[in-house]
Amino acid sequence: MTITSVFTGVLFALLVVLSSCNGAKFPPGYTLCKPNDEKCLFERIGTTFAKHSKGIPEVNLVSLDPLIIEKMDIVQGDGPINIVLNFKNVELTGLSQSVIKKANGFTADPTKMDLGILVPVASLIGGYKINGKVLILPIQGEGHSNMTMENCHIQLKWTGKLVDRANGKKHYQVDKLKATFDTTRFYMHFSNLFNGDKALGDNMNQFLNDNWQDILKELKPAIVNAFVQIFQSVVSNVFNKVPYAEMFQ
């Protein structure tokens, strides 16, 4: 759900740093940072979010705003919420407005990295299909969804190491990634719930928004798990493309 945007933003901050590597065609004036230069990293990451949100193909950096997600599944099978929620051809928007809060561990020989960002408004918009139970009510539908979060505070932590590749250079390999997030407000709207029954659909959407805090609490683990898998793949695409040493001065 929109919560997803949270992780999206953070993981991409990493991509931002990577996008300043040598051997690729970057915009004039795009400078490299020295390892562990937190001030420079803050500036470079913020610049990439704001000015290069459409991606940098030369380093396998995909578009960040919108971030296109062809397929994503949220499965919650225990507790008050028991649903299967499938997203298809959705767009995550808002990452171009991200504010970088933390960037640690980008050293010459990295092991642990830590990235924190704030996304003022993030929206996940596109096709959905849902079936199951939310708190005390059944829910079922397929159509268009819009989930929006305000003030998404995202924290990403990952571990990894430099490994030798066939090109004779060292690339960073992400071994394990963890993510957490918080938001001050979570809005949801699903069209065509209950086979288009407007009264039932309107009541369910109202119920979801009235109880967003309880719903988000239950869904957080499943959402985090889905997005960690997606974004670890995105980040790894960049690391696999660019030798680590070429990402810095």
VOKOLSE-663525 format. One record per residue: residue in one letter; chain; x, y, z of N, C-alpha, C in turn. Coordinates in pm, 1 decimal, decimal comma. Example, Ala and Ser with C-alpha at 12.3 -4.5 7.8 and 13.67 -1.06 7.14 Angstrom:
// VOKOLSE-663525
A:A:1319,0:-569,0:780,0:1230,0:-450,0:780,0:1320,0:-330,0:780,0
S:A:1285,0:-225,0:708,0:1367,0:-106,0:714,0:1290,0:3,0:787,0
This chain:
// VOKOLSE-663525
M:A:85,8:-115,8:0,0:0,0:0,0:0,0:90,3:121,8:0,0
T:A:30,3:237,0:14,2:110,4:357,7:7,0:228,9:348,9:99,0
I:A:213,1:276,3:199,2:321,1:255,4:291,7:443,4:211,4:215,0
T:A:418,9:149,3:110,3:525,7:101,5:25,9:615,6:215,4:-13,9
S:A:554,1:327,4:-37,4:632,4:439,5:-81,8:744,4:468,7:13,9
V:A:720,4:442,2:133,2:820,6:468,3:234,1:948,9:400,1:198,2
F:A:943,3:271,2:181,4:1064,2:195,7:156,0:1122,0:233,8:22,5
T:A:1035,1:263,9:-66,6:1080,4:300,1:-197,2:1177,5:413,7:-185,8
G:A:1134,2:517,2:-123,1:1217,5:634,1:-113,5:1351,2:606,1:-55,3
V:A:1356,3:534,5:51,6:1482,7:512,5:119,4:1578,1:435,0:32,2
L:A:1530,9:327,1:-21,9:1616,7:242,5:-101,9:1673,3:319,4:-217,7
F:A:1598,3:417,1:-262,5:1644,2:487,7:-377,7:1748,6:589,9:-343,3
A:A:1751,8:626,9:-220,8:1856,0:719,7:-184,3:1989,3:656,5:-214,2
L:A:1998,3:529,2:-192,9:2120,1:456,7:-224,9:2147,2:466,3:-374,0
L:A:2044,7:445,6:-452,9:2061,3:451,4:-597,5:2111,8:587,9:-637,9
V:A:2069,8:685,7:-564,1:2110,8:820,9:-593,3:2261,3:833,5:-588,5
V:A:2319,3:783,5:-481,8:2463,7:791,1:-467,0:2530,3:719,5:-582,9
L:A:2475,6:607,0:-618,3:2535,6:528,2:-723,1:2531,4:600,3:-855,8
S:A:2434,0:682,5:-875,1:2415,0:743,7:-1004,3:2523,4:844,5:-1037,9
S:A:2617,4:868,0:-948,9:2723,0:963,2:-977,6:2852,9:894,3:-1014,3
C:A:2844,5:773,4:-1066,3:2965,0:697,5:-1097,0:3031,1:743,9:-1224,7
N:A:3157,9:706,6:-1242,5:3233,8:738,4:-1362,2:3190,0:649,2:-1476,9
G:A:3234,8:684,4:-1599,2:3213,0:598,5:-1713,0:3072,8:606,7:-1767,8
A:A:2991,8:699,0:-1720,9:2856,6:715,8:-1771,4:2834,9:862,7:-1805,0
K:A:2736,2:892,4:-1885,7:2708,7:1029,0:-1927,9:2611,3:1092,9:-1830,7
F:A:2663,5:1180,6:-1745,4:2581,2:1247,3:-1646,5:2568,7:1394,9:-1680,2
P:A:2469,5:1460,7:-1626,9:2449,1:1602,8:-1656,2:2570,6:1685,9:-1617,2
P:A:2597,4:1793,3:-1688,8:2710,2:1880,9:-1655,1:2699,9:1929,2:-1511,3
G:A:2813,9:1930,4:-1443,5:2816,7:1978,1:-1306,0:2781,5:1874,7:-1201,7
Y:A:2751,2:1752,4:-1246,2:2718,7:1646,1:-1150,1:2849,5:1593,6:-1092,7
T:A:2876,4:1626,9:-966,6:3005,0:1595,0:-906,2:2998,8:1468,6:-821,2
L:A:3113,6:1408,0:-803,5:3125,7:1288,5:-721,3:3158,6:1325,7:-577,3
C:A:3123,5:1239,6:-485,2:3155,5:1260,6:-344,1:3275,4:1174,8:-304,6
K:A:3344,1:1218,2:-201,3:3447,9:1134,5:-140,7:3379,1:1036,4:-45,8
P:A:3438,1:917,9:-28,5:3378,9:822,7:65,8:3362,7:884,1:204,8
N:A:3248,6:860,8:266,2:3221,0:904,4:403,3:3200,4:1055,0:416,2
D:A:3185,5:1126,6:305,0:3157,4:1270,1:309,4:3006,1:1287,9:319,2
E:A:2954,4:1290,4:442,2:2809,6:1290,7:462,3:2743,3:1415,3:404,1
K:A:2807,5:1529,6:415,5:2749,7:1653,7:362,7:2731,2:1643,2:211,3
C:A:2833,4:1595,5:143,5:2825,0:1580,4:-1,8:2720,5:1475,9:-39,5
L:A:2716,8:1364,5:35,2:2620,5:1259,1:6,3:2477,4:1310,4:19,6
F:A:2451,7:1390,6:122,8:2319,7:1448,9:139,6:2280,3:1529,6:15,7
E:A:2376,5:1610,6:-32,8:2348,2:1696,4:-147,3:2326,6:1614,3:-274,3
R:A:2413,3:1514,7:-298,2:2403,8:1434,3:-420,2:2274,6:1352,8:-421,5
I:A:2241,4:1292,4:-308,6:2120,2:1211,0:-302,3:1996,8:1298,2:-323,2
G:A:1994,8:1412,8:-257,2:1882,2:1503,7:-274,7:1869,9:1552,2:-417,5
T:A:1984,0:1582,0:-481,2:1983,1:1626,9:-620,5:1928,2:1519,8:-713,2
T:A:1965,4:1395,7:-689,7:1918,5:1287,2:-775,2:1767,7:1269,3:-762,8
F:A:1716,9:1273,4:-643,0:1572,0:1263,4:-623,8:1499,6:1376,8:-695,2
A:A:1551,5:1499,2:-679,8:1480,5:1616,1:-730,8:1497,5:1636,1:-881,3
K:A:1620,5:1616,5:-931,9:1649,1:1653,5:-1070,3:1662,0:1534,8:-1165,7
H:A:1683,0:1414,4:-1111,1:1703,2:1297,5:-1198,0:1605,6:1186,3:-1161,5
S:A:1484,3:1227,0:-1123,5:1385,4:1129,0:-1078,8:1336,3:1039,1:-1192,0
K:A:1363,1:1076,5:-1316,0:1321,3:992,4:-1428,6:1418,8:879,5:-1455,8
G:A:1527,2:874,1:-1376,5:1621,6:764,2:-1389,2:1745,5:801,1:-1467,5
I:A:1847,7:715,0:-1456,7:1971,7:729,6:-1532,2:2004,9:592,7:-1590,2
P:A:1964,6:566,3:-1712,9:1980,0:432,7:-1771,7:2123,8:382,3:-1774,1
E:A:2219,8:474,6:-1786,5:2359,7:431,9:-1796,4:2407,8:353,0:-1676,2
V:A:2344,5:373,0:-1560,9:2385,6:299,9:-1440,7:2272,7:211,2:-1387,2
N:A:2177,5:182,6:-1476,2:2063,9:96,7:-1438,6:1976,2:158,5:-1330,1
L:A:1977,5:292,0:-1317,8:1890,0:359,0:-1221,7:1754,3:381,1:-1286,4
V:A:1651,4:314,6:-1234,7:1517,8:324,7:-1292,4:1452,5:456,7:-1252,7
S:A:1342,1:488,0:-1317,2:1265,2:606,7:-1281,0:1218,3:595,4:-1136,3
L:A:1240,0:702,5:-1060,6:1199,3:704,8:-920,0:1065,6:774,5:-899,6
D:A:1029,2:863,0:-992,0:903,2:936,1:-977,6:846,3:967,5:-1116,0
P:A:752,0:882,9:-1164,6:693,0:772,9:-1087,8:780,2:647,2:-1089,5
L:A:768,3:569,0:-984,7:829,5:436,5:-980,4:724,3:337,5:-1028,5
I:A:754,4:268,1:-1137,0:658,4:174,9:-1195,0:673,5:37,7:-1129,8
I:A:565,4:-14,7:-1076,9:564,7:-147,9:-1015,4:464,7:-233,5:-1093,1
E:A:516,1:-329,7:-1168,1:428,8:-412,5:-1250,8:340,8:-504,6:-1167,2
K:A:396,5:-554,9:-1057,6:320,9:-650,1:-976,1:373,3:-647,7:-833,8
M:A:281,8:-649,5:-737,0:319,5:-655,8:-596,5:205,1:-718,0:-518,1
D:A:239,0:-808,3:-428,1:136,9:-878,3:-349,6:156,9:-852,2:-199,9
I:A:48,8:-820,8:-132,8:47,0:-806,4:12,8:-42,4:-917,0:67,2
V:A:16,7:-1009,3:140,5:-58,8:-1122,1:194,6:-49,4:-1118,3:346,3
Q:A:-164,2:-1104,3:411,0:-172,5:-1101,0:557,2:-270,4:-1209,0:600,5
G:A:-220,0:-1313,6:668,1:-304,8:-1427,8:695,4:-340,8:-1449,1:840,5
D:A:-289,5:-1365,7:931,2:-316,7:-1385,5:1073,7:-373,6:-1258,8:1136,1
G:A:-441,8:-1276,4:1248,5:-488,8:-1163,4:1326,0:-617,0:-1102,1:1273,5
P:A:-646,0:-977,4:1315,5:-771,7:-911,0:1279,6:-786,6:-886,1:1129,5
I:A:-673,1:-880,0:1058,8:-677,4:-858,1:914,4:-627,9:-982,6:843,4
N:A:-709,7:-1033,0:753,5:-676,5:-1154,7:679,1:-712,1:-1128,6:532,7
I:A:-613,8:-1085,7:454,2:-642,5:-1046,1:316,2:-532,8:-1093,4:220,8
V:A:-570,4:-1102,3:94,9:-476,0:-1113,2:-15,6:-501,0:-990,5:-102,1
L:A:-399,8:-904,6:-112,4:-411,3:-779,8:-187,6:-307,5:-780,6:-298,4
N:A:-352,9:-781,8:-422,7:-263,7:-787,0:-538,6:-267,9:-653,7:-612,0
F:A:-149,7:-597,3:-635,9:-139,3:-474,7:-715,2:-81,8:-508,8:-852,4
K:A:-131,5:-440,5:-955,9:-83,9:-463,8:-1091,4:-75,9:-331,2:-1165,9
N:A:41,9:-306,8:-1226,5:64,0:-185,5:-1304,9:30,8:-60,1:-1224,2
V:A:100,3:-45,4:-1110,8:79,1:71,4:-1025,8:198,9:166,2:-1034,2
E:A:174,0:292,7:-1002,1:277,9:394,8:-1000,7:290,7:452,2:-860,4
L:A:414,3:460,2:-813,9:443,1:524,3:-686,3:496,8:663,9:-715,5
T:A:429,8:765,9:-667,3:470,4:903,5:-693,4:505,4:975,7:-563,8
G:A:585,8:1081,7:-577,8:620,6:1165,6:-463,0:766,2:1161,5:-422,8
L:A:843,1:1065,5:-475,4:981,7:1051,6:-430,8:1071,0:1167,9:-474,1
S:A:1030,0:1241,2:-577,8:1111,7:1354,3:-622,5:1116,6:1465,0:-518,0
Q:A:1024,4:1462,6:-421,8:1021,0:1563,6:-315,1:1088,2:1514,8:-186,5
S:A:1158,0:1402,2:-193,6:1218,8:1343,2:-74,1:1323,2:1434,5:-10,7
V:A:1327,7:1429,9:121,6:1428,5:1503,5:199,3:1517,5:1401,4:268,1
I:A:1647,8:1409,2:243,8:1741,9:1313,5:300,8:1771,7:1350,4:446,2
K:A:1756,3:1253,6:536,0:1778,1:1276,6:678,6:1904,7:1210,8:730,4
K:A:1947,7:1104,6:664,6:2065,9:1031,8:712,6:2129,5:955,6:597,5
A:A:2263,6:948,3:597,7:2336,5:868,1:498,3:2469,1:827,4:560,9
N:A:2475,6:708,4:614,7:2594,9:659,6:683,5:2647,6:531,7:617,9
G:A:2777,3:510,0:630,0:2836,5:383,7:588,5:2889,0:379,1:447,6
F:A:2881,1:489,2:372,7:2930,7:490,0:235,4:3082,1:516,8:237,2
T:A:3155,8:418,1:284,2:3299,7:429,8:300,7:3372,2:361,3:185,7
A:A:3506,2:366,3:189,1:3584,9:302,5:83,7:3573,7:150,4:89,0
D:A:3548,8:96,3:208,1:3534,1:-49,2:223,6:3408,7:-74,8:307,9
P:A:3291,7:-65,9:246,5:3166,1:-66,0:322,4:3123,6:-205,1:368,6
T:A:3060,0:-208,9:484,4:2995,5:-331,1:532,4:2849,6:-302,2:566,5
K:A:2827,1:-202,0:652,0:2691,2:-163,6:689,3:2661,0:-24,3:635,6
M:A:2541,0:-8,1:581,0:2496,9:122,1:532,8:2361,7:154,3:593,0
D:A:2336,1:284,0:609,1:2215,3:331,1:677,1:2165,5:453,4:602,8
L:A:2039,2:452,8:565,0:1983,2:563,6:488,9:1845,5:599,7:544,1
G:A:1822,5:728,9:564,2:1694,0:775,8:613,5:1640,6:889,2:528,6
I:A:1511,9:886,2:494,3:1452,5:992,9:415,6:1312,4:1025,4:465,6
L:A:1266,6:1143,6:427,9:1129,6:1187,0:454,8:1062,7:1216,5:321,2
V:A:951,1:1150,1:294,7:872,4:1176,2:174,0:746,1:1250,1:219,3
P:A:731,7:1378,9:184,6:616,8:1456,9:233,7:481,1:1396,6:197,0
V:A:464,9:1359,6:69,5:340,5:1297,1:24,3:375,7:1188,8:-77,4
A:A:333,6:1066,3:-50,3:360,8:954,3:-140,7:230,8:883,8:-173,7
S:A:211,7:853,5:-302,4:88,1:789,4:-346,1:117,9:666,4:-430,3
L:A:40,5:562,3:-408,0:46,9:440,5:-488,4:-86,1:429,1:-562,2
I:A:-81,1:440,4:-694,6:-202,9:450,2:-774,0:-200,5:347,5:-886,5
G:A:-309,2:272,4:-901,9:-317,3:176,6:-1011,2:-414,2:64,3:-981,3
G:A:-397,8:-46,8:-1054,1:-491,0:-156,5:-1043,2:-472,1:-240,2:-917,8
Y:A:-583,0:-293,6:-866,0:-576,7:-376,9:-746,2:-680,3:-489,2:-755,5
K:A:-660,0:-590,6:-672,0:-758,5:-695,6:-648,5:-744,3:-737,2:-502,9
I:A:-855,8:-742,0:-430,9:-848,1:-773,6:-287,8:-958,3:-872,1:-249,9
N:A:-925,2:-957,2:-154,2:-1023,1:-1052,2:-102,4:-983,9:-1089,5:40,5
G:A:-1081,2:-1092,3:131,3:-1050,3:-1132,0:267,7:-1135,7:-1060,6:369,6
K:A:-1074,0:-1028,2:484,3:-1145,3:-965,7:595,6:-1057,7:-857,3:656,2
V:A:-1118,5:-742,1:685,4:-1049,1:-631,0:750,0:-1118,9:-603,2:882,2
L:A:-1047,4:-631,0:991,4:-1103,7:-620,0:1125,7:-1228,1:-709,5:1133,9
I:A:-1347,5:-653,8:1137,7:-1466,5:-739,1:1152,1:-1544,5:-753,7:1021,8
L:A:-1497,9:-689,7:915,0:-1577,6:-683,8:792,2:-1512,1:-758,1:676,0
P:A:-1591,4:-828,2:594,9:-1538,2:-889,0:473,0:-1511,4:-780,2:369,6
I:A:-1413,5:-804,7:281,4:-1382,7:-709,5:175,9:-1348,6:-785,5:48,7
Q:A:-1399,7:-734,2:-63,7:-1376,1:-800,2:-191,6:-1393,4:-697,1:-302,3
G:A:-1303,5:-699,9:-401,4:-1317,9:-607,3:-511,9:-1200,3:-613,1:-607,3
E:A:-1216,4:-549,7:-721,9:-1111,7:-541,9:-823,5:-1136,2:-416,8:-905,9
G:A:-1033,7:-331,6:-915,3:-1050,7:-208,3:-990,1:-930,9:-116,9:-975,8
H:A:-956,0:10,5:-946,3:-851,7:112,7:-936,1:-836,4:154,0:-790,1
S:A:-713,0:170,5:-747,3:-688,0:208,1:-608,3:-599,0:331,3:-601,0
N:A:-613,2:404,3:-491,8:-528,0:519,7:-462,2:-499,6:518,3:-313,7
M:A:-372,2:499,8:-279,5:-331,2:502,7:-139,6:-224,9:610,5:-122,0
T:A:-248,6:698,2:-30,0:-160,5:814,1:-11,0:-120,7:826,9:135,1
M:A:7,3:855,6:155,5:58,1:876,1:290,8:122,5:1013,2:302,0
E:A:110,0:1072,4:418,2:172,0:1201,0:447,9:286,1:1181,4:546,3
N:A:395,3:1256,1:524,0:510,8:1253,6:613,5:561,5:1110,4:636,8
C:A:607,7:1048,7:531,2:660,3:912,4:539,2:806,6:916,6:581,2
H:A:834,2:873,8:701,0:971,4:865,9:751,4:1022,3:724,2:728,2
I:A:1123,1:710,9:642,0:1171,6:579,2:601,6:1315,9:559,3:648,3
Q:A:1341,7:442,7:702,1:1475,9:407,6:747,6:1516,9:277,0:680,6
L:A:1629,4:280,2:609,7:1682,4:160,1:544,9:1819,6:126,3:600,8
K:A:1838,6:0,0:631,4:1967,8:-48,9:677,2:1999,2:-176,6:600,8
W:A:2122,8:-185,7:551,3:2160,4:-308,5:481,6:2306,5:-341,3:508,0
T:A:2338,5:-466,1:495,0:2475,9:-513,2:509,5:2519,8:-575,7:378,2
G:A:2650,8:-576,1:356,2:2702,9:-633,7:233,3:2854,8:-631,0:233,6
K:A:2912,1:-652,7:117,7:3058,7:-658,0:107,2:3099,6:-637,2:-37,8
L:A:3227,3:-604,0:-56,1:3282,8:-590,7:-189,5:3324,5:-728,5:-239,7
V:A:3288,0:-758,0:-363,8:3321,3:-887,6:-422,9:3385,3:-864,8:-559,3
D:A:3475,3:-956,9:-597,4:3540,8:-949,6:-728,0:3446,8:-999,9:-836,2
R:A:3442,6:-928,1:-947,7:3361,1:-967,5:-1061,3:3449,4:-1000,9:-1181,6
A:A:3385,8:-1053,2:-1284,3:3458,9:-1096,5:-1403,5:3529,3:-980,1:-1473,1
N:A:3482,6:-857,1:-1449,8:3546,7:-741,5:-1512,7:3674,7:-700,0:-1442,2
G:A:3714,5:-776,7:-1338,6:3837,2:-746,2:-1266,3:3822,5:-635,2:-1164,1
K:A:3700,7:-590,2:-1139,9:3676,6:-482,8:-1044,7:3585,2:-530,8:-932,8
K:A:3585,5:-454,2:-823,9:3503,8:-490,9:-708,2:3367,8:-421,3:-714,6
H:A:3263,6:-500,3:-692,7:3127,8:-447,6:-686,9:3071,6:-474,1:-547,2
Y:A:2980,6:-385,7:-505,3:2918,7:-404,9:-374,3:2802,9:-502,8:-386,3
Q:A:2800,2:-602,0:-298,4:2694,8:-702,8:-297,6:2609,5:-685,2:-172,6
V:A:2479,8:-659,1:-191,7:2387,3:-644,7:-78,9:2349,0:-783,7:-29,3
D:A:2379,7:-811,2:97,3:2347,2:-942,8:154,6:2212,9:-942,7:227,0
K:A:2185,2:-837,3:302,5:2061,6:-834,0:381,3:2016,6:-690,2:397,3
L:A:1887,4:-667,1:374,9:1831,2:-532,5:385,0:1710,3:-533,2:477,3
K:A:1704,7:-430,9:563,6:1590,6:-414,5:653,3:1533,2:-275,1:634,0
A:A:1403,1:-262,4:655,3:1337,0:-133,4:639,7:1232,8:-112,7:748,4
T:A:1216,9:11,5:789,7:1110,5:50,5:881,0:1052,3:183,3:832,4
F:A:930,0:214,5:873,5:871,7:342,3:833,2:761,2:382,9:930,9
D:A:735,1:513,2:928,3:624,3:570,1:1004,3:558,2:677,3:918,0
T:A:431,3:702,7:942,8:358,7:806,3:869,4:259,1:873,2:962,2
T:A:227,2:999,3:932,4:131,3:1071,4:1016,9:-12,2:1054,9:968,4
R:A:-30,1:1007,8:843,1:-166,4:986,4:792,0:-162,0:893,9:671,7
F:A:-259,6:804,0:665,7:-267,4:705,8:558,7:-410,4:706,3:502,1
Y:A:-423,1:743,4:375,2:-553,5:749,5:308,9:-566,9:633,5:210,1
M:A:-686,7:576,2:200,0:-711,8:464,8:108,4:-842,3:486,7:33,7
H:A:-841,7:449,4:-94,9:-966,5:447,0:-171,3:-959,6:336,1:-275,6
F:A:-1056,0:245,5:-272,3:-1067,0:135,7:-367,5:-1196,4:152,2:-447,0
S:A:-1183,9:159,7:-578,0:-1303,7:166,9:-661,2:-1357,1:26,5:-688,0
N:A:-1486,1:17,4:-719,1:-1548,8:-108,8:-760,1:-1541,7:-218,3:-654,7
L:A:-1551,8:-181,3:-529,7:-1562,3:-283,5:-425,4:-1697,7:-353,2:-434,0
F:A:-1700,7:-476,8:-393,9:-1825,3:-554,6:-388,8:-1901,3:-549,5:-522,5
N:A:-1823,9:-573,2:-630,4:-1882,2:-577,8:-766,2:-1954,7:-449,2:-804,5
G:A:-1903,1:-337,9:-757,2:-1958,4:-208,2:-795,6:-2074,3:-159,3:-711,3
D:A:-2106,8:-225,3:-602,1:-2213,9:-179,2:-514,1:-2168,7:-50,3:-445,2
K:A:-2223,1:64,6:-488,9:-2174,6:194,2:-441,3:-2191,7:212,7:-290,5
A:A:-2305,3:173,8:-238,3:-2330,1:192,4:-94,8:-2231,0:112,2:-11,4
L:A:-2214,4:-15,8:-46,1:-2119,6:-98,8:27,8:-1976,7:-48,9:9,6
G:A:-1943,7:-9,3:-114,1:-1808,9:39,4:-141,0:-1776,9:166,4:-65,7
D:A:-1869,7:262,1:-66,3:-1848,0:388,1:6,0:-1833,0:363,2:155,7
N:A:-1916,1:274,5:209,8:-1907,6:244,3:353,1:-1774,6:179,1:388,9
M:A:-1725,7:87,8:303,0:-1598,5:21,8:330,3:-1482,7:119,9:321,9
N:A:-1482,8:206,2:221,4:-1375,7:305,7:210,9:-1375,0:398,3:331,5
Q:A:-1492,3:436,2:379,0:-1500,7:519,6:498,5:-1447,5:445,4:620,6
F:A:-1483,9:317,9:631,1:-1437,4:235,4:742,6:-1285,5:222,2:741,4
L:A:-1227,1:200,0:624,0:-1082,3:186,6:612,1:-1010,8:313,5:657,6
N:A:-1062,7:428,2:616,9:-997,2:553,8:652,2:-1019,8:593,2:797,2
D:A:-1133,1:554,8:852,4:-1157,6:582,7:994,0:-1067,8:498,5:1084,6
N:A:-1027,5:381,6:1035,5:-948,6:288,3:1116,5:-808,2:266,2:1059,5
W:A:-754,7:366,7:991,5:-627,3:349,2:921,9:-512,6:311,4:1014,5
Q:A:-510,3:362,6:1135,5:-399,6:332,3:1226,4:-396,4:184,1:1263,9
D:A:-512,7:127,1:1296,3:-518,1:-15,2:1330,0:-485,2:-101,9:1208,7
I:A:-534,0:-61,4:1091,8:-508,2:-137,6:969,4:-360,5:-134,2:933,8
L:A:-300,4:-17,8:942,2:-159,1:-4,2:909,0:-72,0:-85,9:1005,0
K:A:-106,3:-83,9:1130,4:-30,9:-160,6:1230,4:-28,2:-308,8:1195,4
E:A:-141,9:-361,8:1152,6:-150,3:-504,3:1119,7:-78,1:-538,6:989,3
L:A:-82,5:-445,4:894,1:-26,9:-474,2:761,7:121,2:-443,1:747,3
K:A:178,4:-369,5:840,0:317,6:-325,2:826,8:414,9:-438,2:794,3
P:A:415,2:-548,2:869,7:513,9:-654,0:840,1:502,8:-708,2:698,1
A:A:380,2:-730,2:649,6:361,9:-783,0:514,5:404,6:-681,4:409,7
I:A:376,2:-555,7:433,4:413,1:-450,2:339,1:564,4:-435,1:332,9
V:A:627,5:-432,9:449,6:773,0:-420,4:453,8:838,9:-536,3:379,2
N:A:791,4:-655,1:402,0:849,1:-772,7:337,0:838,4:-763,0:184,7
A:A:723,3:-720,4:134,8:704,5:-709,0:-10,0:796,8:-604,6:-70,8
F:A:811,7:-491,5:-6,0:891,9:-385,6:-63,2:1041,6:-406,4:-46,7
V:A:1080,0:-472,3:58,9:1221,6:-503,3:74,6:1270,0:-589,6:-41,6
Q:A:1189,7:-687,2:-79,0:1227,4:-774,5:-190,8:1236,9:-696,5:-321,0
I:A:1140,0:-609,7:-344,5:1139,8:-530,7:-468,0:1258,9:-437,9:-474,1
F:A:1284,9:-366,2:-366,8:1387,4:-264,6:-372,0:1529,0:-317,5:-354,4
Q:A:1542,7:-431,7:-292,6:1675,3:-492,0:-290,9:1716,3:-528,3:-432,8
S:A:1621,5:-572,7:-510,2:1648,7:-604,6:-650,7:1685,9:-478,7:-728,2
V:A:1614,7:-368,4:-703,2:1642,2:-242,6:-772,6:1781,7:-191,4:-739,1
V:A:1814,6:-193,5:-610,6:1945,7:-146,2:-566,5:2056,8:-233,2:-623,9
S:A:2035,6:-363,7:-621,1:2138,2:-455,6:-670,7:2164,7:-434,9:-818,7
N:A:2064,1:-393,8:-895,2:2084,5:-367,3:-1037,4:2190,8:-261,3:-1059,6
V:A:2189,6:-158,4:-974,4:2287,7:-50,8:-987,3:2425,5:-97,9:-943,1
F:A:2433,2:-166,1:-829,8:2562,6:-214,6:-781,6:2625,2:-312,5:-880,0
N:A:2542,9:-393,6:-943,6:2595,4:-489,0:-1040,5:2649,4:-419,6:-1164,7
K:A:2594,3:-304,6:-1197,1:2635,6:-230,5:-1316,4:2763,2:-151,2:-1294,1
V:A:2776,3:-91,2:-1176,1:2883,6:5,1:-1152,1:2982,5:-46,1:-1047,7
P:A:3113,8:-54,7:-1081,1:3214,2:-88,9:-979,5:3207,7:11,6:-864,4
Y:A:3220,4:-37,0:-742,1:3198,7:47,9:-625,8:3294,5:167,2:-622,1
A:A:3420,3:144,9:-655,3:3519,7:253,1:-647,9:3485,7:368,0:-741,4
E:A:3411,6:340,7:-847,9:3378,3:444,7:-946,2:3259,8:529,4:-903,6
M:A:3205,5:499,5:-786,6:3094,1:579,2:-737,3:3140,1:699,4:-658,2
F:A:3269,7:709,5:-633,5:3324,1:817,4:-551,3:3445,1:880,0:-619,4
Q:A:3487,5:994,5:-561,9:3609,6:1058,9:-612,0:3728,8:968,5:-585,1
